[in-house]
């Protein structure tokens, strides 16, 4: 959040049973894209779910570099976990 305004969002599914998580969307407002908030949001996700192996279904120009830096591989299966919780969104904190 930035001055009581959400500036970004990470949408994901995570399963503690399978220890797998899938990042399905990362959005950040334009002025905040190159200041490290994407890295910070994904780092927070890692700390909230220790022991979860993350992958992504994203392949856009804006997210490719961020996910590569964070060493989050792309998946083609979309994380078809039978235990997976519905998508949860976490605001990127500023």
matplotlib code that plots the C-alpha trace (Angstrom):
import matplotlib.pyplot as plt

x = [0.0, 1.1, -0.6, -3.6, -3.9, -3.2, -0.5, 0.0, -1.3, 0.1, -2.5, -1.6, -2.7, -0.8, -1.2, 0.4, -0.4, 1.6, 4.0, 3.4, 2.3, 1.4, 1.7, -1.0, -0.7, 1.5, 0.5, 2.1, 1.1, 3.4, 5.2, 6.3, 7.4, 11.2, 11.7, 11.9, 8.3, 7.7, 10.7, 9.6, 6.1, 7.3, 9.8, 7.0, 5.1, 8.1, 8.2, 4.5, 4.6, 8.0, 8.6, 6.4, 7.9, 6.7, 6.2, 4.2, 1.9, 2.9, 4.9, 4.6, 7.3, 6.7, 6.8, 9.4, 12.5, 11.1, 10.2, 13.6, 15.4, 13.3, 14.1, 10.5, 10.2, 7.3, 4.9, 2.8, 0.4, -0.9, -0.4, -3.1, -3.0, -6.2, -5.8, -5.1, -6.8, -8.6, -6.6, -5.6, -4.5, -1.9, -1.3, 2.2, 3.2, 5.0]
y = [0.0, 3.5, 6.3, 4.0, 2.9, -0.6, -0.3, -3.9, -7.5, -11.0, -13.7, -17.3, -20.7, -22.6, -26.1, -27.1, -30.8, -30.9, -28.2, -26.5, -23.0, -21.3, -17.6, -16.7, -12.9, -10.1, -6.5, -3.2, 0.3, 1.9, 4.4, 1.5, -1.1, -0.5, 0.2, -3.4, -3.8, -6.8, -8.5, -7.5, -8.9, -12.2, -12.4, -11.9, -14.7, -17.0, -16.0, -16.5, -20.1, -21.6, -25.0, -24.3, -24.7, -22.0, -21.9, -19.6, -19.6, -16.1, -15.3, -11.6, -9.1, -7.2, -10.3, -12.5, -10.7, -10.5, -14.2, -15.1, -13.0, -14.7, -18.2, -19.1, -21.4, -21.3, -24.3, -25.5, -27.5, -24.6, -26.3, -28.9, -29.8, -31.6, -29.9, -26.4, -23.6, -21.0, -18.0, -15.7, -12.1, -10.3, -6.6, -5.5, -3.3, -0.1]
z = [0.0, -0.7, 1.3, 1.9, -1.7, -3.0, -5.7, -6.6, -6.2, -6.3, -7.1, -6.3, -5.2, -2.5, -1.1, 2.2, 1.5, -1.8, -0.8, -4.1, -5.1, -8.4, -9.0, -11.5, -11.6, -10.5, -11.1, -10.0, -10.8, -13.4, -11.2, -8.8, -11.3, -11.1, -7.4, -6.0, -4.8, -7.0, -5.5, -2.0, -2.6, -3.8, -0.9, 1.5, -0.2, 0.3, 4.0, 4.5, 3.1, 4.1, 2.5, -0.5, -4.0, -6.3, -10.0, -12.3, -15.3, -16.3, -19.4, -20.0, -20.7, -17.4, -15.1, -16.9, -15.5, -12.0, -11.9, -13.3, -10.7, -8.0, -9.5, -10.0, -13.0, -15.5, -15.5, -18.4, -16.2, -14.2, -10.9, -11.0, -7.4, -6.1, -2.7, -4.0, -2.2, -4.3, -5.5, -2.7, -3.4, -1.4, -1.8, -2.6, 0.4, -0.2]

ax = plt.figure().add_subplot(projection="3d")
ax.plot(x, y, z, "-o")
ax.set_aspect("equal")
plt.show()
